[in-house]
Amino acid sequence: MTLTTSVKTCFQKYATFSGQTSRSEFWYFYLSVKGMIFVSAIVFIWAAVIVYVVTLVPAHAAAVRRLRDQDRWVWPILILSPIILVANLFFLAALDDKLYASEPEVFFVVTIIWALPIFRAFWILTGPSAQPAPSDQNNEVTP
């Protein structure tokens, strides 16, 4: 699946939490969303917040479909979602606050708190599919 196809598919399935998503479809979509957030943060920090909020539902729907593809329990992503949202908003508020510029230890702790749920989500979502791809060994052509 290509980058544009996966982004189109995930936005077409905006709030579809049923079904499955392949690993390539999920990661292409996830990286494109993070890229949009990064580019909009360079332009204006609150534009990144708007992009984050707009892409929140399709990103979670794709994550739930990815977990279903792995035959995993979907509740961890739904439990981690509010934690990640609060951590992201706290981190964005910390970037605008001048207090953290004078106290780098606090900024370091905020960054760690912000990163932990994201790394946990990566750990959950990077697993292989539950159903392996069909093997090409059965389709060998002998001369």
N, C-alpha and C positions, 0 to 999 in steps of 0.2 A: 504494500500500500504506500502511495506517495504522500508527501507532506500536504499538498493541497487537497487530496482526496480525504485524508483523515480529518483535516480541519473542517471540511464541508460536512462530512458524515457526523462528526461530533456536534456541530452546530445544528444540523438537521434533527438530530436526536437530542434536542436541547434539554428536556426534562424526562427522558426515557431511561428509567432505572432498570428495566427488564432487558434480558438478552445478554450478549457477550461482546467483548471488545478484544481484538487481538493486541498483542504486545506492541507491535509497530504502530498501530492506529493510536493507541493510548499515548505512547511516548512522543510521536510526532505532534499530536495535539497538545500535550503538556509542554513540550519545548517551545511550540509556537506561542502559546499563551504566556509563558514566562518571558519570551522575547518581546511580545507586545507590551507587557508590563514594564520591562526594562527600558524599552525605547520611550514609552510614554513618561516614565520617571525622569528620563534625561530632559525631556521637554518641560514637564511641569509635574511636581510630585503628586498633586491631587488628581491629575489625569491618570496616574497609575492606580490610584484608589478606585476611580471610576471603572477602569478596565478590569481591575480585580473583582469588583462587585458584579459587573456584567458577565464575566466568565466563571463566576463561582458555581452556578447551577450546572452548566454543561461539564465543567471539570469534575464535579462530584458525581454526576451521572456516569461519566466515562470511567471514573475510578470504581464505582460500584459495579459497572458492567465488567471491568477488568478483574475484579475480585471474583465475580461469578464465573468468569472464564477459568480461573484458577481453582474453582470449587472451594473457595474460602468463604468464611462467614463475613457478611457485608457490614456488620455493625461496627467494627473498629474504625472504618473510615467515617461513619456517621458520628461516632463518639469523638474522634480526633478533630473533626471539622470545626466545632466551636472553639476548641483549644487553639487550633492553628489560626483561626480568624482573629481571636482576641490577641494572640501573640503577634500577628502581623500588624494589627492596628496599634498595639503598644509599641512595636518597633518603629512604625512610621511616626508616631507621636514623639518617640525618643529622638528621631532624626531632626525634628523641627525644634526641639527644646534645647536651649543654650546650656542648661544645667549639665547635660552629659558631656559637653565639650570640656568643662572644667574638671569632671570626674571620670576619667577613662575606665576605672574599675567597674563603675555602674553600667557604662555602655557595654563593656565586655560581658557582664552578667546578662544584660538585656539581649544581647546578640546570641548568647548560648541558649537562653530560654526561647528565643525566636526560632533557633535552628533545630532544636531537639524534636519537636513534633514533625517537622518537615523530613528529617532524616528517618524517623520511624515510618512515615508514609512511604518513603522511597523503599525501605526495607520490605514493607508489605507488598508493594505493587511491582517489584522487579522479579518476582518469581515466575517460573514457566507456567504454561497452560496445563490444566489438569489432563486434557486429552492430547497426547502427543500427535504431531503431524504424521500423516501416513508415510510409511517408509517407502523409499524407492527400490528397495531390494526385491519386492514382490513384482515389480514392473520391469525387471531387467530383460533386455532383449539379447538373446544369444545369437551369434552368427551361424 
